[in-house]
Amino acid sequence: MSGSLKAEIARVAVASLVRDGQRLGLGSGSTALEVIRRVGAEAATGRLAGLACVATSRQAQIACWEHGLSPVGLSDPSVRGEVDLLIDGADEVDPRWRLTKGGGAALLTEKIVAAAAARYAVVVDAGKLVVRLGSRRPVPVEVVPAALPVAQRALAVLGLAGTVREAVRKAGPVITDHGNLIVDARPSGPFDPQEVEAALAAVPGVVCVGIFTRPVDDLFVGRDETDVTRYRPGEDAHAERR
């Protein structure tokens, strides 16, 4: 996806949903970082000066600082454990708007902030729309290092082949913001996202599953720089992909 398309998706999402005075969750990933850039630019003009921002990763936190925003934690008195709106990206979106997330290894904080959000908006390009989860990208699972064998056995029972994600610019595995490993799980066939999410979450040492079944309230899909569509629940964002 081009940078200009990401910027346009961000522009439409921010214009549609972000208002001064909100407690705003800001997601991770390349399109979500464009949202941060847009929010920062508008805050600098005074339009969004009253925001309380919560970042979902260290990457998002650093981006906030770079664009003049001062993110706080969920426990900060200005937030009180809740956000009015979270805008985040996704690796995959199925026809029921269930997601896979965690390509950037920030899934745990992303899921925490999603649980705290009154409204959940997702920003993606049309290439992220899939018929079933796991068909385009593996399902990330965040695991405490000591629990790796237990988690891999549980994945195998569920028909998921799990491999530890290796870092690109350093030797060894990816280490998350919380000091854990990421296991990328590839399904051998169709699966029920809610059942797998619940089953893996019950495994000791699994701290987060990159399947997000929390309902999405707004889905922004960009097809090109002139075609960014906002979908609401019940609308078919996948129609043009079939």
C-alpha positions in Angstrom: 0.0 0.0 0.0 1.4 3.4 -1.0 2.1 6.1 1.6 -0.4 8.4 0.0 -3.2 5.8 0.4 -2.3 5.3 4.0 -2.4 9.1 4.5 -5.8 9.4 2.9 -7.3 6.5 5.0 -6.0 8.3 8.1 -7.4 11.7 6.9 -10.9 10.2 6.4 -10.9 8.3 9.7 -9.7 11.3 11.7 -12.1 13.7 10.1 -15.0 11.3 10.6 -14.4 10.3 14.2 -11.9 12.3 16.2 -13.1 15.2 18.2 -11.6 17.6 20.7 -11.8 16.4 24.3 -11.8 12.7 23.5 -9.8 10.0 25.3 -8.2 8.6 22.1 -6.5 5.3 21.7 -3.9 5.3 18.9 -2.9 2.1 17.3 0.3 0.6 15.9 1.3 -0.3 12.3 2.0 1.7 9.2 -1.6 3.0 8.6 -2.2 3.6 12.3 1.0 5.6 12.4 -0.5 7.9 9.7 -3.4 8.4 12.0 -1.0 9.6 14.7 0.7 11.9 12.2 -2.7 13.3 11.2 -3.9 13.8 14.8 -0.7 15.5 15.7 -0.9 17.9 12.7 -4.5 18.8 13.6 -3.7 19.1 17.3 -0.9 21.6 16.4 -3.5 23.9 14.8 -5.6 23.8 18.0 -8.5 21.8 16.6 -7.8 18.8 18.7 -5.9 20.4 21.6 -8.0 18.8 24.3 -7.2 15.1 23.5 -6.0 12.6 26.0 -4.1 10.0 24.0 -3.2 6.4 24.8 -0.6 4.6 22.7 -0.9 0.9 22.1 2.9 0.2 21.7 6.3 1.8 22.1 6.3 2.3 18.4 3.0 4.3 18.7 4.3 6.1 21.8 7.5 7.3 20.0 5.3 8.4 17.0 3.1 10.4 19.3 6.2 12.2 20.7 7.5 12.9 17.2 4.2 14.5 16.2 3.7 16.7 19.3 1.4 14.4 21.3 1.9 13.4 24.9 0.4 9.9 25.4 -0.6 8.6 28.8 -1.3 5.2 30.3 -4.8 3.8 30.9 -4.4 4.4 34.6 -3.8 8.1 34.2 -6.4 10.3 35.9 -7.2 12.0 32.5 -8.3 8.6 31.1 -9.6 6.7 34.1 -9.2 3.3 32.5 -11.4 4.0 29.5 -11.0 5.5 26.0 -13.8 7.0 23.9 -12.3 5.8 20.7 -9.5 3.5 19.5 -8.3 3.7 15.9 -6.1 0.8 14.9 -5.0 -1.2 12.0 -5.2 -4.9 11.3 -3.4 -7.6 9.4 -6.6 -9.4 8.2 -10.3 -8.6 8.4 -12.8 -11.4 7.6 -16.4 -10.8 6.4 -17.7 -10.7 10.0 -15.0 -8.1 10.8 -13.0 -10.4 13.0 -9.3 -9.5 12.9 -5.8 -10.9 13.1 -3.3 -8.5 14.6 0.2 -8.6 15.9 2.3 -8.3 12.8 4.2 -5.6 14.7 4.2 -7.7 17.9 2.1 -5.1 19.8 -1.0 -7.3 20.1 -1.2 -7.4 23.9 -1.5 -3.7 24.5 -3.6 -3.3 21.4 -6.1 -5.8 22.9 -6.0 -4.2 26.3 -6.9 -0.8 24.8 -9.5 -2.3 22.6 -11.2 -3.8 25.7 -11.1 -0.3 27.2 -12.6 1.4 24.2 -16.2 2.5 23.9 -15.8 2.7 20.1 -13.4 0.7 18.0 -12.4 1.8 14.5 -10.1 -0.2 12.1 -8.2 1.3 9.2 -7.0 -0.9 6.4 -6.4 -1.1 2.7 -8.5 -3.5 0.7 -5.7 -6.1 0.5 -6.3 -6.9 4.2 -9.9 -8.1 3.5 -9.9 -12.0 3.5 -12.5 -14.7 3.3 -11.1 -16.4 6.4 -8.5 -15.5 9.0 -5.1 -17.1 8.7 -5.2 -17.3 4.9 -3.0 -14.2 4.3 -1.0 -14.0 7.5 -0.3 -16.3 10.4 -2.1 -15.9 13.7 0.4 -14.3 16.2 0.3 -15.6 19.8 2.3 -13.9 22.6 3.8 -16.4 24.9 5.9 -16.2 28.1 9.2 -17.8 27.2 9.0 -20.6 29.8 5.6 -21.6 28.4 6.8 -22.1 24.8 6.6 -25.9 24.7 3.2 -25.9 26.4 1.9 -23.3 23.9 3.2 -25.1 20.9 1.5 -28.4 22.0 -1.8 -26.5 22.5 -1.4 -25.0 19.0 -0.8 -28.4 17.5 -3.9 -29.8 19.1 -5.9 -27.0 17.5 -4.5 -27.7 14.1 -2.1 -24.7 14.1 1.6 -25.1 13.3 3.5 -22.6 15.5 6.9 -21.2 14.9 8.8 -18.7 16.9 9.1 -15.4 15.1 12.7 -14.5 14.4 13.9 -10.9 14.4 15.1 -9.3 11.1 17.8 -6.9 12.2 19.2 -8.9 15.2 20.0 -12.5 15.9 17.4 -14.4 17.8 13.6 -14.1 18.3 11.4 -11.1 18.4 10.9 -9.8 21.9 7.6 -8.0 22.6 7.2 -4.8 24.6 6.3 -7.0 27.5 9.4 -9.3 27.3 7.6 -12.2 25.7 8.0 -14.3 22.5 5.7 -14.3 19.4 4.7 -17.6 18.0 3.2 -17.3 14.5 0.5 -20.0 14.1 -0.5 -21.2 10.6 -3.8 -23.0 10.4 -4.0 -26.2 8.4 -7.6 -25.4 7.4 -10.7 -23.4 8.3 -11.2 -22.7 12.0 -13.6 -20.9 14.3 -11.9 -17.7 15.4 -13.8 -17.3 18.6 -13.2 -20.9 19.7 -9.5 -20.7 18.9 -9.1 -17.3 20.6 -10.8 -18.7 23.8 -9.0 -22.0 23.8 -5.5 -20.4 23.4 -6.3 -17.7 26.0 -6.9 -20.5 28.5 -3.4 -22.1 28.0 -1.0 -21.2 30.9 1.7 -18.9 29.6 -0.2 -17.6 26.6 -0.7 -13.9 27.4 -2.4 -12.8 24.2 -3.9 -14.3 21.0 -3.8 -12.2 17.9 -7.4 -13.0 17.0 -9.6 -10.0 17.8 -13.3 -10.8 18.0 -14.3 -7.7 19.9 -16.9 -6.0 17.7 -15.7 -3.3 15.3 -17.8 -0.2 15.1 -16.3 1.5 12.1 -14.2 0.0 9.3 -12.3 2.3 6.9 -11.2 0.6 3.7 -8.9 2.2 1.2 -8.8 1.0 -2.4 -6.9 3.9 -3.9 -6.3 7.5 -3.0 -9.7 8.5 -4.3 -11.7 5.6 -2.8 -11.7 5.4 1.0 -15.0 4.1 2.3 -16.3 4.0 5.9 -18.4 1.0 6.7 -20.7 0.5 9.6 -21.8 -2.8 11.2 -24.0 -4.8 8.8 -22.5 -3.3 5.6 -20.5 -5.5 3.3 -16.9 -4.3 3.0 -15.9 -7.5 1.2 -18.3 -7.3 -1.7 -15.7 -5.9 -4.2 -13.2 -8.7 -3.2 -15.5 -11.5 -4.2 
